[in-house]
Every structure is written in structure tokens, then in C-alpha cells.
């Protein structure tokens, strides 16, 4: 028998704790091609989603995914996040929650740039001219 992941159970438990405590549950998601979210809100391959009852409709947190409908910029959108892509769930108000292992695709080292010959350091900008005396000059503007 295949071992069942504890992740969906923990996410549901923290979601319940947030709502019972009057907090707003948020999930952080590592976005890839399996995640359906509005691309314009993805930042550095991640997106943070408010999954409170007031922000979503038809919220389902099952063993495979978190799915719901929400408005982004006033436009209703369908959201689908596989469990493997959820990297954290927490309360917005106090930050308490749980983080999960980052998916392997997110931890792969970034490709290294090909290095050419070393470049000389950029010249420092010249210092601004100093006033002739130690006292600043004031100019009257009419």
C-alpha cells in the first residue's frame, strides 16, 4: 500500500486553525506549468494566495490539490495548485503556519553565465565642486 502524504492533512488543519482563530489563511506556491494561477501576479516563480472564505468560492483542499475561484483585479479566475507546489500555509496577521520542502525544480542551481575576460572597475564619478568659502551661498528667488 502506498504511503499517503501528511501534507494535505496539515494544510487543512492549519486552514481550520486560521479560520477558527479569526485569521486570514494564505498559501505560498511555487509556480510551474502544472499550476493554474494568473501569470501577471507571479513574482520570481512564486505567488501568495489568500484562501479565506471571503476571498474564494468553491474552495476545495483535497489530497491532490487546492482549487478555488477568486477575483484578481475584479476578474473571476479558476485557480488550481497541486499539493506538491504548496510551499507554505500561514496566517496573514501573525505569520504563524507551516512551510514545506521546496519542490526540486525550485532548488536546482541557476545556470551560470559564461564568463569573459575580467572587466576593469568602473571609474568613480568626479566629486562635485566645493564652494569657495566654508559658508554656503544663498540665492534669493523672487
C-alpha positions in Angstrom: 0.0 0.0 0.0 1.4 3.4 -1.0 2.2 5.8 1.8 -0.2 8.8 2.0 1.3 12.2 2.4 0.6 14.2 5.5 0.9 17.5 3.7 -2.8 17.9 2.7 -3.9 17.0 6.2 -1.5 19.6 7.7 -2.7 22.2 5.2 -6.3 21.5 6.1 -5.5 21.6 9.8 -3.7 25.0 9.6 -6.5 26.3 7.4 -9.1 25.3 10.0 -6.9 26.8 12.8 -6.7 30.1 10.9 -10.4 30.4 10.3 -11.3 29.3 13.9 -8.9 31.9 15.2 -10.3 34.7 13.0 -7.1 34.8 10.9 -6.7 35.0 7.2 -5.1 31.9 5.7 -2.6 32.4 2.9 -0.7 29.8 0.9 2.7 30.4 -0.9 3.0 28.5 -4.2 6.0 27.6 -6.3 4.6 28.1 -9.8 5.3 25.8 -12.7 3.3 24.5 -15.7 1.1 22.4 -13.5 -0.2 25.4 -11.5 -3.1 27.4 -12.9 -2.9 31.0 -11.5 -3.0 34.4 -13.2 0.6 34.7 -14.6 0.6 38.5 -14.1 0.6 38.0 -10.3 3.5 35.6 -10.3 6.8 37.0 -8.8 10.1 35.2 -9.1 8.3 31.9 -9.8 6.1 32.2 -6.7 2.6 33.5 -5.8 0.9 34.1 -2.5 -2.8 33.4 -2.4 -5.5 34.4 0.1 -7.6 31.3 0.6 -10.1 32.7 3.1 -13.8 32.1 2.7 -14.3 35.8 1.9 -11.7 35.7 -0.9 -12.6 32.4 -2.6 -15.6 30.5 -3.7 -15.8 26.7 -4.2 -12.6 26.2 -2.2 -11.5 22.5 -2.2 -8.5 21.3 -0.3 -8.2 17.6 -1.2 -5.3 15.2 -1.2 -4.2 16.1 -4.7 -4.7 19.9 -4.9 -6.0 23.2 -3.6 -8.6 24.6 -6.0 -11.0 27.5 -6.0 -12.4 30.5 -7.8 -11.2 34.0 -6.9 -11.2 37.5 -8.3 -8.0 39.0 -9.4 -8.3 42.7 -10.3 -12.1 42.2 -10.3 -11.9 39.4 -12.9 -13.1 35.9 -11.7 -10.4 33.2 -12.3 -10.1 29.5 -11.6 -7.1 28.6 -9.5 -5.6 25.1 -9.3 -2.5 24.3 -7.2 -1.2 20.7 -6.9 -0.2 19.8 -3.4 3.4 19.3 -4.4 3.6 23.0 -5.4 2.3 24.4 -2.0 5.4 25.6 -0.1 3.7 27.2 2.9 0.4 28.0 4.6 0.2 30.7 7.3 -1.9 33.3 9.0 -1.5 36.8 7.4 -2.0 38.5 10.8 0.8 36.8 12.7 2.8 34.7 10.2 2.3 31.5 12.1 1.9 28.4 10.0 4.0 25.8 8.3 6.5 25.7 5.5 7.1 22.6 3.4 10.1 21.3 1.4 10.6 23.3 -1.7 10.0 21.2 -4.9 13.2 20.0 -6.6 12.7 22.1 -9.7 12.8 25.2 -7.5 16.1 24.1 -5.8 18.1 23.4 -8.9 21.1 25.7 -9.3 20.6 28.6 -11.7 22.6 28.3 -14.9 25.9 30.0 -14.7 26.7 32.8 -17.1 29.7 32.3 -19.4 32.5 34.5 -18.0 34.6 36.5 -20.4 37.8 38.4 -19.6 37.7 40.4 -16.4 36.4 43.9 -16.8 38.2 46.9 -15.3 36.3 48.6 -12.5 34.1 51.4 -13.4 35.7 54.8 -12.8 34.4 56.7 -9.8 32.3 59.8 -10.6 34.1 63.1 -10.0 33.5 65.0 -6.8 31.2 68.0 -7.0 33.0 71.4 -6.9 33.4 72.8 -3.4 32.2 76.3 -2.5 34.9 79.0 -2.4 34.3 79.6 1.3 33.1 77.5 4.2 29.8 79.3 4.3 27.0 78.2 2.0 25.8 80.8 -0.5 22.1 81.6 -0.5 20.4 82.9 -3.5 17.1 84.8 -3.2 14.4 83.7 -5.6 11.6 86.0 -6.5 
